Amino acid sequence: MNINSMIFLTAFLPVVFAADRLCVRNIKAKNVLLLLASLVFYAWGNPAHLLLLFLSIAVNFCLGIVIDAKRENKKAAKAALAAGVIINLGMLGYYKYFNALLGLLNDISGRQIFEQKGISLPIGISIFTFGTISYLADIYRGHYRAEKNPVDMALYVSFFPKISVGPIARYKDIGPQLKARTISEEKTIEGIRRFSYGLAKKVLLANILGTYIDKVYSLGFADVTGTMAWVAAILYPLQIYYDFSGFADMAVGLGKMFGFDICENFDYPYLSGSIQEFWRRWHISLGSWFRDYLYIPLGGNRKGKMRTNLNLMIVFLATGLWHGAASGYIVWGVIQGVCLIAERAGLKKILEKTKVLKYIYTELVVIFGEVIFRVGNFSYALRYLKRMVLPWRYTTSAYAMQELMSNRCMVTALIALLGIGIIQVFVKKCCPAVARLKGGKLDMLYCMCLVAASMLLLINGTYNPAIYLNF
């Protein structure tokens, strides 16, 4: 089940929300209810994956208690933490990378030595695995005590608004809210507003943009012109932003409807003037996770320039691998790391001399990087990039642009481009009175219209992928 599906919108959410309100102020009953709902949500697509989720919850619950009990015995606590990291990464590695490893071994040997397994990727495994690793690491660091209530621990790991696409919520933020949280009319209204905006981002923008992008990338190379490649390359960053940030908004909104404050995951990343700034605004929970649990433990920037650059490259190699084992993800991660190292070495100071140049540079790095990310296979991605760099060589196709890109898609692309922060900045500077409409009757009417339009497209069976469910 997805939080943008009709079954979720028309049945699951109304029933769970009503039942939660019937529990009044009994926080324990609410937690049990939300845990049961989360398990049903997770099992909807593949009930067998519940076993993996239960295993993750049980192992991390027990190891957390062990680490907490061994606070005075650093060796024992460190051994328990190491065991937790190995087990968590082992589960993630098996489901996400085992087949890729077998394929690599076959390629190296030049023959089919290993038969690849039929392993289906459990929804949200990257999200809840990173959440549980941070939980154990922070107990070891003494940031909080281990959770002793198995229901609360299970709810932290499996809470349905965040388990499928994130954000990667940390226990230090969610844990206290499992014991006490505020449910108010104002918070509920804000939650509905954020959920409505997120659903509209996903269904009314990302999905419509995706229809053109998928058509282009499904064509044979001979039929992809330079213009087609450029349009797809510009639209894909918009699609993935509205897809992913839409899910993040829905998660934050759902959390507020049930009394939780879930961390923000995006801050208008396409307004960034450097790749460094971009990564402070894009997938914030993942970037901060790698900073706190990989970059800083490696030494951060405390051991000289060479070590700092190496640490940055390791982090972005890991970021690429987090998305998958395909060559495109790894190269994409390397590009991000190289750009950050170059900016630290002086490129950023040069770019700061002109306001226009820094934005052009940042957007070009994002656009070219996202082509590699979208294709996945680096050698195939190079063929699209060649069409973009030398567009005059690729001007003929069996398809016209009008066949691939509808009028609705063109209008959506314009709205999407303005909505990456341009409209928001303009309104904030020139029309501050508009902010007073937030949460008012007109705003809620607008939100209901967004939900109605989104549901209409969903009922009509509109193309409805969820890009980050694959990661």
HELIX and SHEET records of a PDB file:
HELIX    1   1 MET A    6  ILE A    7  1                                   2    
HELIX    2   2 PHE A    8  PHE A   12  3                                   5    
HELIX    3   3 LEU A   13  LEU A   22  1                                  10    
HELIX    4   4 ILE A   27  ALA A   43  1                                  17    
HELIX    5   5 HIS A   49  ALA A   69  1                                  21    
HELIX    6   6 LYS A   74  SER A  109  1                                  36    
HELIX    7   7 ILE A  125  TYR A  140  1                                  16    
HELIX    8   8 PRO A  150  SER A  158  1                                   9    
HELIX    9   9 PHE A  160  ILE A  163  1                                   4    
HELIX   10  10 TYR A  171  LYS A  179  1                                   9    
HELIX   11  11 GLU A  185  ALA A  200  1                                  16    
HELIX   12  12 LYS A  201  ALA A  206  3                                   6    
HELIX   13  13 ASN A  207  SER A  218  1                                  12    
HELIX   14  14 PHE A  221  ASP A  223  5                                   3    
HELIX   15  15 GLY A  226  MET A  257  1                                  32    
HELIX   16  16 PRO A  269  LEU A  271  5                                   3    
HELIX   17  17 ILE A  275  ARG A  281  1                                   7    
HELIX   18  18 ILE A  284  PHE A  290  1                                   7    
HELIX   19  19 ARG A  291  TYR A  295  3                                   5    
HELIX   20  20 LYS A  305  HIS A  323  1                                  19    
HELIX   21  21 SER A  327  ALA A  342  1                                  16    
HELIX   22  22 GLU A  343  LEU A  347  3                                   5    
HELIX   23  23 LYS A  348  LEU A  351  1                                   4    
HELIX   24  24 LYS A  355  VAL A  375  1                                  21    
HELIX   25  25 PHE A  378  VAL A  389  1                                  12    
HELIX   26  26 PRO A  391  ARG A  393  5                                   3    
HELIX   27  27 MET A  401  LEU A  404  1                                   4    
HELIX   28  28 ASN A  407  LEU A  418  1                                  12    
HELIX   29  29 ILE A  422  CYS A  430  1                                   9    
HELIX   30  30 PRO A  432  LEU A  437  5                                   6    
HELIX   31  31 LYS A  441  ILE A  459  1                                  19    
HELIX   32  32 ILE A  467  ASN A  470  5                                   4    
END                                                                             
